[in-house]
Structures are given as structure tokens and as C-alpha cells.
Amino acid sequence: MFKKPLKNKYSTLKLQLLILLVFSATVINGFFFFHLMKQNKASLLQISLNERTALLTRQILGTIKDAEMGQRGYILTGRKKYLIPYTNAIKLLPGIQQTLTRLLKDKFSEAEVRHMDSLNIKLAAKQAELQKLIQLKDQGRENMVLDIINTDIGENDLNKIRSSCNLLLNSFYKNIRQDEQNISETLVNREISVILFSVLVITAVIIMRIKIINRDKKNARMFEAIQLQNLKLIRQQQELKNLSVDFSSRNAELEHFTHIISHDLRGPLTNMVSLIEILDDEEYSGESNAAFKMLKKSSVGLFHKLDDLIILLQNKKGGTLLKETVILSQLLAEVKANYKMEIERSGTVIEADFVESDEALFVKIYMQSILQNLISNAIKYRDRNRKNRITLKTYKDQDTLKLVVKDNGKGINMDKYGKEIFGLFKTFHHGDDSHGIGLYLVKKQISEMDGHITIDSEVGIGTTFSITIPA
């Protein structure tokens, strides 16, 4: 009779205890659940932040590529419409940079900030290079544009930008993986808590697993896209290798062509000039004299033109030329010996003052070429109404050496030709054996040695070249 109430009372107490246990388990699981959810939310926010910064980084790389493509289109075609994507990209780029820089300074470590500072510097250099080529194009300096493009400066700058972007992207993806790992660990803990405490949480775990599966599918699609991009990059790398092989082949052909000119053509031409000199000693006269003089002038001009062409081709081959201590007085003596006949026949007086410095740290073949071109030009373009004089003088400063070469020849109209003085195949006097290579070589050789050259010339007065090089 009393057993049933006691049993009911025990059952009620057991039920109450069970309810209390379930309630307690639910409350504990709830607190634990919300704690884990808070951790997951923080990780998801970090993932979102890293994904956003990665997207901005890729946008920077894509935008600078768009700017370069627009600039290259304008350089190749000269059509202004290609500047539209360039202009749009240049306008868009600063905003992306500022946004990414601000995010990195606020939310990321000093390492990422340093990478971004480096990237900003490289982007500024790349934009300056793109703008410089456009300005040169607008100025009509096509040869200089092609020279700069052929140096691969632009491609090297873009590779540096790509490298900095990859450093940032690797850091962002590493952070994403770490956050995803944190999320996975919290999910495991939550699943354990569900098993231990409540069936209610199991439902939430299932829902979360569905979300994770969906995200994994999304990640899988993203990874597939990355793999496709990697395959594309591999193909592009192969294309670059093929281009490198092609360039090497062309360079070998250029070296072979230089060899043919310097050995197979110069020998017979030297013999021809020598024969003409022998015939000249026999004092040809009469009706054949005028034709003989024309033949002699043409052969000597061809000989000098061949010399210039050989130097030009050797420069085009590239390679490293070592500086050495050059004795200017000795080099001048060699040049005077090479042009002895021209100096004597023109009555040219060459005076040199190397008291301040007779030595220059320079590539000898370059300095010899510079002196030969400036002196031969001073003889060729002399004023025949007065005695031709050429003076050379050096000035030594703490860090630089200045060489001044002055003549009293015909002079050059600087108002008319000032911007074309050092252009390839540019000539400024009619009726002389001019071929427009000498001053181009002088400028190029001095620039390669980190120096610069200026010219001051007046028609009927003469010309002064001032060469400044590192001491």
C-alpha cells in the first residue's frame, strides 16, 4: 500500500533529478556552446578579414597589370584609346593601396605592414616607369622607348611587385588555415560536448557540419580554380623559357654577324684603302683626278662607318665591361696616330691640358671611342676659313672628373637640333660624310658608365662637349 506512493515519489524524484541533470547539462552545454560559438565567430571574422585583404592584394596586382597593358598598347600603336585602361587603373590603384595599408596597420602584424610598405615603394617605381615611357612616346623619342623596353626593367619591376604580393597572400592564406584549424578544433570539442551532455546540441552540430561541407565544397572549387591558374602560370613560364631560347639564338646570330663584319669585311676594305693611298702617292692628275678623289673620300668614309658599326654591334651584344685606370694622354696619342693623315691634311692643331688629372676610371675601349668620335667630328666639320683647333682639358672634383673637348668648327644650330643631338642616325650638316652614329655612341657609352654629357654650340663659333664621370 505504501510501496506505490514511495515508488511514485522515487520516480518523481528520479525524474526531477533527471530533469535537473538535463537542465543542468543543457545550461552547461549552452554556456559551453556560446563560448565555442564566440571563438568560432572570432575565427570567422579573421578569415573574412584575411580573405578581404587577399582580394585587395590580388586587385592591386591585376590593376597594375591592366595599367601596363594599356601603356604597352599605347606604346605599340600610338592610339590614345589604349590609355583609357591605363588611366583608370592608375586612378583606382591608390584607393586600393590605402585601404589595404590601413587594414594591415590596424589588424595585422608588423611583418605584413613591412611587406606592404615594400609593395607601395615598388608600385610607385612601376608607375613612374610606366609614366616615363608614355612621356618619351609623347615626345617622339621612339628609340629611347625601345631601349628601355628591351632592358626588361618593366618586367623586372612587375616581378618584384608580384613577389611582394605573393608574400602577403601567403601570409593571409596561412592565417586563414590557422583560423580554419581553430574552427575545426572548436567543432570537435562541441561534438564531444553534445555527446556528453545533450541531444539538443547534436542537431546544431549536424547543421554546422552541413555548413562546413558547403564551405569545403566552396574551398574545393576555389582550389580547383587555383590549380587551373597554376597550370596557366606554368604554360606562361614555358613560353618565357622558349622566348629566352629564341633571344639567345638571336644574340648568337648577332655575334656571328659582328664577327663577319669585323673580320671578313674590314680586311678587304683596309686593303682597298691602302691601295688608294698608294695610288694617291703617285699623284694622279688630269681628268681622272676628280673621280679618284671621290673614290678616296667614299672608301675612307666607308672605313670609318664600318668602325662605328662594329662598335655599335658590340654594344648591342651586351655583357659586362670592366673599368680600368685609363691614361688620357696615352689614349689621346693613340687616337692622334689613328687619324694622323686627317690631322695633317686638315692642318688641325690639337692641344691637351691634363694637369689636374691624366687618369680616368673608365672602360678603355669606350674612352677611346669617345675621343675618336669627338676629334674626328671636329676635323670633319671644321671651318675651312680658319685654322682648325681642338682643345682638351680635365677638371678634378672630389667625386667627379670633368673632361671638356672644345673646337672652333662650324658649330650646330641648337635651336633647331638641340633635342636630337645624341639621337641615332641624326645628322646636322649637309654635304659631309655624316651617318649619325658617333654622338649616339658617345652618349650611350658615357651613360653606361654612370656619367653624363652636355653640349654648348653656336654656328660659326664652334662646339664644346662637357663630359662628367665618377672619379
Secondary structure by P-SEA (a helix, b strand, c coil): caaaaaaaaaaaaaaaaaaaaaaaaaaaaaaaaaaaaaaaaaaaaaaaaaaaaaaaaaaaaaaaaaaaaaaaaaaaccccccaaaaaaaaaaaaaaaaaaaaaaaccccaaaaaaaaaaaaaaaaaaaaaaaaaaaaaacaaaaaaaaaaaaaaaaaaaaaaaaaaaaaaaaaaaaaaaaaaaaaaaaaaaaaaacccaaaaaaaaaaaaaaaaaaaaaaaaaaaaaaaaaaaaaaaaaaaaaaaaaaaaaaaaaaaaaaaacccaaaaaaaaaaaaaaaaacccccaaaaaaaaaaaaaaaaaaaaaaaaaaaaaaccbbbbccccaaaaaaaaaaaaaaaaaaabbbbbbbccccccccccaaaaaaaaaaaaaaaaaacccccbbbbbbbbbbcccbbbbbbbbccccccccccccccccccccccccccccccaaaaaaaaaaaacbbbbbbbbcccbbbbbbbccc
